[in-house]
Amino acid sequence: MDLKKSLLLIIVVLLIDQISKIYIKTHFEYQESVEVFRWFKILFIENSGAAWGTKLNDFLPISESTGKLILTIFRLFAIVGIGYWLYDIIKKKSARVLIVAVSLIFAGALGNIIDSVFYGVIFNDSYNQVATLFADEPYGKLFHGKVVDMLYFPIIQDAVWPDWVPFVGGNNFSFFEPVFNIADSAISIGVALLIIFNKKAFPKKGQEERSEEGNE
């Protein structure tokens, strides 16, 4: 897989991700939802933290604003590292599955970074109103944007753990609780590809040599 195909994949994922986020942000109020199927809803929420809404200030004695800034800067460094990794494996003509997986991870990470860096200065608040793109009074500042999430799959709702289950017996539970976006999906698919096709993505030296001989 060459650089052009990798870039095309990244651009397609980014376009779908950003178009879906901008549409949700400019058509839904915060926590507004639409039921597509019983087990699938479009639910608009915003995530100012890391995965699962985790915030640095939950663990460190810093303000939420400082924690958000640190997280965004960390993401910027991470995307540079992923970008270099992608460039390197394309240059080395590594396995197609590895290039596809890293391209998806890069696109997903970049999609969420766009939210974190820019959304705070181009959108106004979504609480009790539909936000405006390029608002006169944005809700935040540069590097302090919130990531837009909207994909919700409550496959099991309001179920109860059997009484015999240790610790949680008798408690209510739902599956699947997290709300995510296209960028998150791309990252998850990329990671899944690396796990499932681990041997193809990271062949041993002997396998690489035999593969190169076979291509010649």
TIKEPA-921688 format. One record per atom (N, C-alpha, C): residue in one letter; x, y, z. Coordinates in steps of 0.1 Angstrom, whole numbers, padded with zeros to 4 digits, always signed. Each point is the difference from the previous one (the first is absolute). Example, Ala and Ser with C-alpha at 12.3 -4.5 7.8 and 13.67 -1.06 7.14 Angstrom:
BEGIN
a+0132-0057+0078a-0009+0012+0000a+0009+0012+0000s-0004+0011-0007s+0009+0011+0000s-0008+0011+0008
This chain:
BEGIN
m+0009-0012+0000m-0009+0012+0000m+0009+0012+0000d-0002+0009-0010d+0009+0012-0001d-0006+0012+0008l+0008+0011+0000l-0004+0012+0007l-0013+0006-0004k-0002+0000-0014k-0013+0006-0005k-0012-0007+0005k+0000-0013+0000k-0011-0008+0005k-0003+0002+0015s+0012+0001+0008s-0001+0003+0014s-0006+0013+0003l+0004+0010-0008l-0005+0014+0002l-0015+0000-0004l-0004-0007-0010l-0014+0000-0005l-0009-0006+0012l+0005-0011+0006l-0007-0006+0011l-0002+0010+0011i+0011+0006+0004i+0000+0010+0011i-0010+0012-0003i+0001+0005-0012i-0009+0011-0004i-0015-0004+0000v-0003-0012-0004v-0014-0005+0000v-0005-0001+0014v+0008-0006+0009v-0004-0002+0014v-0002+0014+0006l+0010+0009-0002l-0001+0014+0006l-0013+0007-0005l-0003-0001-0013l-0012+0007-0005l-0012-0005+0006i-0002-0014+0001i-0012-0006+0006i-0001+0005+0014d+0012-0001+0007d+0000+0003+0015d-0004+0015+0002q+0006+0009-0007q-0002+0014+0002q-0014+0005-0005i-0005-0006-0011i-0013+0004-0005i-0011-0005+0010s+0002-0012+0005s-0010-0005+0010s+0000+0008+0013k+0012+0004+0004k+0001+0008+0013k-0006+0014-0002i+0003+0006-0011i-0005+0014-0003i-0015+0000-0001y-0005-0011-0007y-0015-0001-0002y-0006-0002+0014i+0005-0009+0008i-0006-0002+0014i+0001+0013+0008k+0011+0006+0000k+0002+0012+0008k-0009+0012-0004t-0003+0000-0013t-0009+0012-0005t-0014-0004-0002h-0004-0012+0004h-0014-0005-0001h-0006-0005+0013f+0009-0003+0010f-0005-0006+0012f+0004+0008+0012e-0009+0001+0010e+0004+0005+0013e+0007-0010+0008y+0008+0004+0010y+0008-0010+0008y-0010-0010+0006q+0004-0013-0001q-0008-0011+0005q-0013-0003-0008e-0002+0007-0011e-0012-0003-0008e+0003-0013-0007s-0010-0008-0002s+0002-0013-0007s-0011-0004-0010v+0003-0008-0009v-0009-0005-0010v+0002-0015+0000e-0011-0008+0001e+0000-0014+0000e+0000-0005-0015v+0010-0007-0004v+0001-0006-0014v-0006-0014+0001f+0005-0008+0009f-0006-0013+0003f-0001-0001+0015r-0006-0010+0005r-0001-0001+0015r+0014-0001+0006w+0009-0006-0007w+0014-0002+0005w+0010+0010-0005f-0005+0010-0008f+0010+0010-0005f-0007+0014+0000k+0007+0009+0006k-0005+0014+0001k+0011+0010-0004i-0004+0011-0005i+0009+0011-0002i-0002+0009+0013l+0010+0001+0008l+0000+0007+0012l+0011+0010+0001f-0003+0012+0000f+0011+0011+0000f+0005+0002+0014i+0013-0003+0002i+0006+0004+0013i+0014+0006-0004e+0007+0006+0009e+0013+0006-0002e+0009-0006+0010n+0012-0003-0004n+0010-0006+0009n+0012+0010+0001s+0003+0005+0012s+0011+0009+0002s+0012-0007+0005g-0001-0013+0002g+0011-0008+0005g+0006-0010-0010a+0006-0010+0006a+0006-0011-0008a-0011-0011-0003a+0004-0012-0002a-0009-0011-0003a-0009-0002+0012w-0013-0003-0003w-0010-0002+0010w-0003+0013+0009g+0004+0011-0005g-0002+0013+0007g+0009+0002+0011t+0011-0007+0002t+0009+0001+0011t+0007+0014-0002k+0002+0007+0012k+0006+0013+0000k+0013-0001+0009l+0010+0007-0004l+0013+0000+0008l-0002+0006+0014n-0009+0010+0001n-0002+0006+0013n-0008-0009+0009d-0005-0012-0005d-0005-0010+0009d+0011-0007+0008f+0012+0001-0005f+0011-0008+0006f+0011+0010+0005l+0001+0011-0006l+0011+0010+0003l-0005+0013+0006p+0007+0006+0009p-0005+0013+0007p+0002+0012-0010i-0007-0001-0011i+0000+0011-0010i-0014+0004-0004s-0002+0011-0006s-0013+0005-0004s-0004-0008-0012e-0013+0000-0003e-0006-0007-0012e+0006+0006-0013s+0001+0013+0000s+0006+0007-0012s+0014-0004-0002t+0008-0001+0010t+0014-0004-0001t+0001-0014-0005g-0008-0009+0006g+0000-0014-0004g-0004-0001-0015k-0010+0007-0004k-0004+0000-0014k+0011+0004-0009l+0008+0011+0003l+0011+0005-0008l+0011-0011+0000i+0003-0006+0011i+0011-0010+0000i-0004-0012-0009l-0013-0004+0001l-0005-0011-0008l+0001+0003-0015t-0004+0012-0004t+0001+0004-0014t+0014+0000-0005i+0009+0005+0008i+0014+0001-0004i+0006-0014-0001f-0004-0009+0009f+0004-0014-0001f-0005-0007-0013r-0012+0003-0003r-0006-0005-0012r+0008+0005-0013l+0004+0012+0001l+0008+0006-0012l+0013-0008-0001f+0007-0002+0011f+0013-0007-0001f-0003-0015-0004a-0011-0006+0004a-0003-0013-0004a-0003-0002-0015i-0007+0010-0005i-0003+0000-0014i+0012+0001-0009v+0010+0008+0005v+0013+0001-0007v+0007-0013+0000g+0000-0007+0011g+0006-0013+0001g-0007-0010-0009i-0013+0000+0000i-0008-0010-0009i+0003+0004-0014g+0001+0012-0004g+0002+0005-0013g+0014-0005-0005y+0010+0001+0008y+0013-0005-0003y+0000-0015-0002w-0007-0007+0009w-0001-0014-0001w-0006-0004-0014l-0011+0007-0003l-0006-0003-0013l+0009+0003-0012y+0007+0011+0000y+0009+0003-0011y+0011-0010-0001d+0005-0005+0012d+0011-0010+0000d-0005-0013-0006i-0011-0005+0004i-0005-0013-0005i-0003+0000-0014i-0005+0012-0005i-0003+0001-0015i+0013+0000-0007k+0010+0007+0005k+0013+0001-0006k+0007-0014-0001k-0002-0008+0011k+0006-0013+0000k-0009-0011-0007k-0011+0005-0006k-0010-0009-0007k-0004-0012+0009s-0004+0004+0012s-0005-0010+0010s-0013-0006-0005a-0005-0010+0008a-0013-0007-0004a-0011+0010-0001r-0009-0003-0010r-0011+0009-0003r-0009+0001+0013v-0002-0011+0007v-0009+0001+0012v+0005+0010+0010l+0014+0000+0001l+0006+0009+0010l-0002+0015-0004i+0002+0002-0013i-0002+0014-0005i-0014+0005+0001v-0010-0009-0003v-0014+0003+0001v-0003+0003+0015a+0004-0009+0009a-0003+0002+0014a+0006+0013+0005v+0012+0003-0002v+0007+0012+0005v-0007+0013-0007s-0004-0001-0013s-0007+0011-0006s-0013+0003+0007l-0007-0011+0004l-0013+0002+0007l+0002+0006+0013i+0011-0004+0007i+0003+0005+0014i+0004+0015-0002f+0008+0003-0009f+0004+0014-0003f-0012+0009-0003a-0008-0005-0009a-0012+0008-0004a-0009+0002+0012g-0003-0010+0008g-0008+0001+0012g+0006+0010+0010a+0012-0002+0003a+0007+0009+0010a+0000+0015-0005l+0002+0002-0013l+0000+0013-0006l-0014+0006+0001g-0010-0008-0003g-0014+0005+0001g-0004+0005+0013n+0004-0007+0011n-0003+0005+0013n+0009+0012+0004i+0012+0000-0005i+0009+0012+0003i-0006+0013-0006i-0006-0001-0012i-0007+0012-0006i-0010+0005+0009d-0008-0009+0007d-0010+0005+0009d+0006+0007+0012s+0011-0007+0006s+0006+0005+0012s+0007+0014-0003v+0006+0002-0011v+0007+0012-0003v-0009+0011-0005f-0009-0003-0008f-0008+0011-0007f-0014+0002+0004y-0007-0010+0005y-0015+0001+0002y-0003+0011+0010g+0009+0002+0010g-0003+0010+0010g-0001+0014-0005v+0007+0002-0011v+0000+0014-0006v-0009+0002-0012i-0006-0011-0005i-0009+0002-0011i-0015-0003+0003f-0003-0006+0011f-0013-0003+0004f-0004+0007+0013n-0013+0004+0001n-0004+0004+0013n-0006-0012+0008d-0005+0003+0012d-0005-0011+0009d-0012-0007-0006s-0002-0013+0004s-0011-0008-0005s-0010-0002+0011y+0002+0005+0012y-0010-0002+0010y-0013+0008-0002n-0011-0007-0001n-0013+0006-0002n-0001+0008-0013q+0009-0003-0009q-0001+0007-0013q+0008-0008-0011v-0002+0003-0012v+0008-0007-0011v+0011+0010-0003a+0012-0006+0000a+0012+0009-0002a+0001+0005-0014t+0008+0011-0001t+0002+0007-0013t+0015-0002-0004l+0002-0003-0012l+0013-0001-0006l+0006+0014-0002f+0013+0002+0004f+0006+0013+0000f-0008+0011+0008a-0003-0004+0012a-0008+0008+0009a+0007+0013+0004d-0007+0010+0003d+0006+0013+0005d+0005-0002+0014e-0007-0008+0008e+0005-0003+0014e+0002-0015+0002p+0012-0005-0004p+0003-0014+0001p+0000-0004+0015y-0001-0013+0002y-0001-0005+0014y+0013-0002+0006g+0011+0000-0007g+0013-0002+0006g+0011+0008-0007k+0012-0006+0000k+0011+0006-0006k+0009-0010-0007l+0010+0004-0007l+0008-0009-0008l+0006-0011+0010f+0001-0012-0005f+0005-0012+0008f-0009-0004+0011h-0012+0006+0001h-0009-0004+0011h-0014-0004-0005g+0000-0005-0013g-0013-0005-0005g-0004-0013+0005k-0013-0003-0001k-0006-0013+0004k-0002-0009-0012v+0003-0013+0002v-0002-0010-0011v-0015-0003-0001v-0006+0000-0012v-0014-0003-0002v-0002-0015-0002d-0009-0006+0008d-0003-0014-0001d-0015-0001-0003m-0004-0011-0007m-0014-0001-0004m-0005-0014-0002l+0009-0010-0001l-0004-0014-0003l-0002-0008+0013y-0013-0004+0002y-0003-0007+0012y-0008-0013-0003f+0006-0011+0006f-0006-0013-0003f-0005-0007+0013p-0011+0004+0006p-0005-0006+0012p-0006-0013-0003i+0008-0010-0003i-0005-0013-0005i-0008-0007+0011i+0004+0001+0013i-0007-0006+0011i-0003+0012+0010q-0013+0002+0003q-0004+0011+0008q-0007-0004+0013d+0003+0006+0011d-0007-0002+0012d-0001-0015+0004a+0010-0007-0002a+0001-0014+0004a+0004-0001+0014v-0001-0012+0006v+0004-0002+0014v+0009-0011+0001w+0012+0002+0007w+0009-0011+0002w-0007-0011+0009p+0002-0013-0003p-0005-0010+0009p+0005+0001+0014d-0008-0004+0010d+0005+0002+0014d+0012-0008+0003w+0003-0011-0007w+0011-0008+0003w+0014+0005-0005v-0001+0011-0008v+0013+0006-0005v+0006+0008+0011p+0013-0003+0003p+0007+0007+0012p+0000+0015-0003f-0001+0008+0011f+0002+0014+0000f-0011+0008-0007v-0005-0004-0012v-0009+0008-0007v-0014-0007-0001g-0002-0011+0006g-0013-0007+0000g-0011+0008+0005g-0011+0001-0008g-0012+0008+0003g+0001+0014-0005n+0012+0005-0005n+0002+0013-0005n-0005+0001-0015n-0004+0012-0004n-0004+0002-0013n+0013+0002-0009f-0001-0004-0013f+0011+0003-0009f-0006+0001-0014s+0008+0007-0008s-0003+0002-0014s+0012-0003-0009f-0002-0004-0012f+0011-0003-0009f-0005+0004-0014f+0007+0009-0007f+0013+0006+0002f-0001+0014+0003e+0006+0005+0011e-0002+0013+0005e+0007+0012-0007p+0013-0002-0004p+0007+0011-0005p-0006+0006-0013v+0001+0013-0001v-0004+0008-0012v+0013+0004-0007f+0001-0002-0013f+0012+0002-0007f-0002+0007-0014n+0010+0001-0008n-0001+0007-0013n+0007-0008-0011i+0000+0005-0012i+0007-0007-0011i+0015-0001+0002a+0006+0011+0006a+0014-0001+0003a+0003-0011+0009d-0007-0001+0011d+0002-0011+0010d-0002-0014-0007s-0009-0001-0009s-0003-0012-0007s+0012-0004-0009a+0006+0010-0006a+0012-0002-0009a+0012-0005+0009i+0002+0006+0011i+0010-0004+0009i-0002-0014+0005s-0012-0004+0004s-0003-0013+0005s+0002-0011-0011i-0005+0004-0012i+0002-0010-0012i+0015-0002-0002g+0007+0011+0000g+0015-0001-0003g+0007-0009+0011v-0004+0002+0012v+0006-0008+0011v-0004-0014-0001a-0013-0003-0004a-0005-0013-0002a+0007-0007-0011l+0003+0007-0011l+0008-0006-0011l+0014-0005+0005l+0006+0009+0008l+0013-0003+0004l+0000-0013+0009i-0010-0001+0008i-0001-0012+0009i-0004-0013-0008i-0010+0001-0008i-0005-0011-0007i+0011-0005-0011f+0006+0009-0007f+0009-0003-0010f+0015+0003+0004n+0002-0003+0013n+0013+0003+0006n+0012-0006-0008k-0002-0013-0004k+0011-0007-0006k+0003+0006-0014k-0010+0004-0007k+0001+0007-0013k+0006+0014+0001a-0005+0007+0010a+0004+0014+0002a+0015+0001+0005f+0004-0010+0008f+0013+0001+0006f+0007-0014-0003p+0003-0003-0013p+0006-0013-0003p+0015+0000+0006k+0004-0012+0003k+0014-0002+0005k+0009+0002-0011k+0013+0002+0003k+0010+0003-0010k+0000-0010-0012g+0000-0013+0004g+0001-0010-0010g-0012+0000-0009q-0012+0003+0005q-0012+0001-0008q+0001+0012-0010e+0005+0011+0005e+0002+0012-0008e+0009-0003-0012e+0011-0007+0003e+0010-0003-0011e-0007-0009-0010r-0007-0010+0004r-0007-0009-0009r-0010+0007-0008s-0007+0009+0006s-0010+0008-0007s+0006+0009-0011e+0012+0006+0003e+0007+0008-0009e+0005-0008-0012e+0005-0012+0003e+0005-0009-0010e-0011-0004-0010g-0012-0003+0006g-0012-0004-0008g-0005+0011-0009n+0002+0013+0005n-0004+0011-0009n+0010+0003-0011e+0012-0005+0001e+0010+0003-0010e-0001-0009-0012
